Amino acid sequence: MNEKSHTPASFADTIREARHQHGWSQETLAEQAGVSRPTIARVEAGNDISTATLAKIAEALGLTFKMESI
């Protein structure tokens, strides 16, 4: 499967803000999303991640996004 990887800074900021609004640590978000804590750190640093991973994190936070905006 050829999956696009991308995490613009605006997504990183949105993820971080939403995590803080939930009062969650990176570890808690990782557990809720089914990913590792280092993955959350990479996302919040603005590094590229797969859209599947981004979708897991967004779902855990109750966020939605349009695929064409990624």
SESEMAR-796054 format. One record per residue: residue in three letters; x, z, y of N, C-alpha, C, O in turn. Coordinates in steps of 0.05 Angstrom, whole numbers, plus 32768, in hexadecimal, padded with zeros to 4 digits. Example, Ala and Ser with C-alpha at 12.3 -4.5 7.8 and 13.67 -1.06 7.14 Angstrom:
residues 2
ALA8108809C7F8E80F6809C7FA68108809C7FBE811D80A97FBE;SER8101808E7FD38111808F7FEB8102809D8001810C80A18017;
end
This chain:
residues 70
MET801180007FE880008000800080128000801980248011801B;ASN800D7FEE802B801C7FEC8043800E7FFB80597FF97FF18063;GLU801780138060800A8024807280198025808D8031802A808D;LYS800B802180A38018802380BD801F804080C38010805280BD;SER8036804480CF803F805E80D78042805E80F5804F804D8100;HIS80368072810280388074811F802D808E8129801880978120;THR803A809B813C803080B38149803A80B38165804F80BE816B;PRO802A80A88178803280A88194803280C5819E802580D78193;ALA804080C981B4804280E481C0802680F081C68022810881C3;SER801380DF81CE7FF880E981D47FEB80F581BC7FDD810981BE;PHE7FF080EA81A47FE680F6818B7FF3811081867FE68123817D;ALA800D8111818A801C812A8186801181408197800C8157818E;ASP800C813A81B18001814D81C37FE5815681BB7FDE816E81BD;THR7FD4814381B27FB9814981AA7FB9815B81917FAA816E8190;ILE7FCA8155817E7FCC816681667FD58182816D7FC981958164;ARG7FE98184817D7FF3819E81857FDE81AF81947FDA81C6818E;GLU7FD181A181A77FBC81AF81B67FA581B981A47F9C81CF81A7;ALA7F9C81A781927F8681AF81807F8F81C6816E7F7E81D78169;ARG7FA781C581657FB181DB81547FB081F581637FA8820A8158;HIS7FB981F5817C7FB9820D818C7F9D821681927F98822E8192;GLN7F8B820481967F6F820B819B7F62821981837F51822A8186;HIS7F6B8211816B7F62821E81527F708239814E7F678249813D;GLY7F85823D815D7F95825681597FA5825581407FAC826A8134;TRP7FAC823D81377FBB8239811E7FD9823681237FE1822B8137;SER7FE8824081108005823A81108009821F81037FF6821380F8;GLN802182148104802681FB80F6802281FE80D8801881EC80CB;GLU8029821580CE8025821B80B18007821A80AA8000820F8095;THR7FF7822680BA7FDA822780B47FCE820A80B57FBF820380A3;LEU7FD681FB80C97FCC81DF80CB7FD681D080B37FC681C080A7;ALA7FEF81D380AB7FF981C580937FE981CC807B7FE281BA806B;GLU7FE281E580777FD281ED80607FB681E180617FAC81D7804D;GLN7FAA81E180787F8F81D6807C7F8F81B880777F7B81AD806D;ALA7FA481AA807F7FA6818D807D7FB2818380627FB0816C805B;GLY7FBE819580537FCA818E803A7FE4817E803D7FEA816D802E;VAL7FF381868052800D817A805780218191805A801A81A8805A;SER803A818A805D804F819E8060805181A7807E804981988090;ARG805C81BF8082806081C8809D807481B680AC807081B180C4;PRO808A81AD809F809C819A80AD808E818080B68095817480CA;THR8079817880A7806A816080AF805C816680CA805C815580DB;ILE8050817D80CC8042818580E58056818580FC8050817B8112;ALA806E819080F780828191810C808A81758114808E816F812C;ARG808D81638101809481478107807E813981188084812B812B;VAL8065813E8111804E8133811F804F813D813C804D812D814F;GLU80528157814080528163815A806A815B816B806A815C8183;ALA807F8152815E80978148816C8094812A817380A5811F8181;GLY807E811E816A807981028171808580EE815E808780D68164;ASN808F80F78147809B80E58133808680D48125806E80DC8123;ASP808E80BD811B807C80AC810C807380BA80F2808380C680E4;ILE805980B780EC804E80C180D3803A80AC80C98031809B80D9;SER803280AD80B0801E809A80A6800380A180B27FFD80B780B9;THR7FF2808C80B37FD7809080BD7FC780A280AA7FB680B180B2;ALA7FCE80A280907FC180B3807C7FC780D180837FB580E18082;THR7FE080D780897FE780F280907FDA80FA80AA7FD0811180AD;LEU7FDA80E980BE7FCD80EE80D77FB080F480D37FA4810680E0;ALA7FA380E480C17F8680E880BC7F81810480AF7F6E811180B6;LYS7F93810D809D7F90812780917F91813D80A67F82815080A6;ILE7FA5813A80B87FA8814F80CD7F91814F80E07F87816480E7;ALA7F88813780E87F72813480FA7F58814080EE7F49814E80FB;GLU7F54813B80D57F3C814580C77F3D816480C67F29817180CB;ALA7F54816F80C07F57818C80BF7F50819980DA7F4681AF80DB;LEU7F57818A80EF7F528195810A7F36818D81157F2F8195812B;GLY7F28817D81067F0D817381107F0F815E81257EFD815B8135;LEU7F25814F81257F29813981397F23811F812C7F24811B8114;THR7F1B810B813C7F1780F081337F2980DE81447F2F80E4815B;PHE7F2F80C781397F3F80B381497F378098813F7F2E80948128;LYS7F3B8084814F7F36806881487F50805C813E7F65805F814B;MET7F4E804E81287F668042811C7F73802E812F7F8C802C812F;GLU7F648020813F7F70800D81517F80801A81687F8F800D8176;SER7F7B8034816C7F8A804281817FA5804D81767FB480598186;ILE7FAA804A815D7FC3805481517FD8803F81517FEE80438148;
end
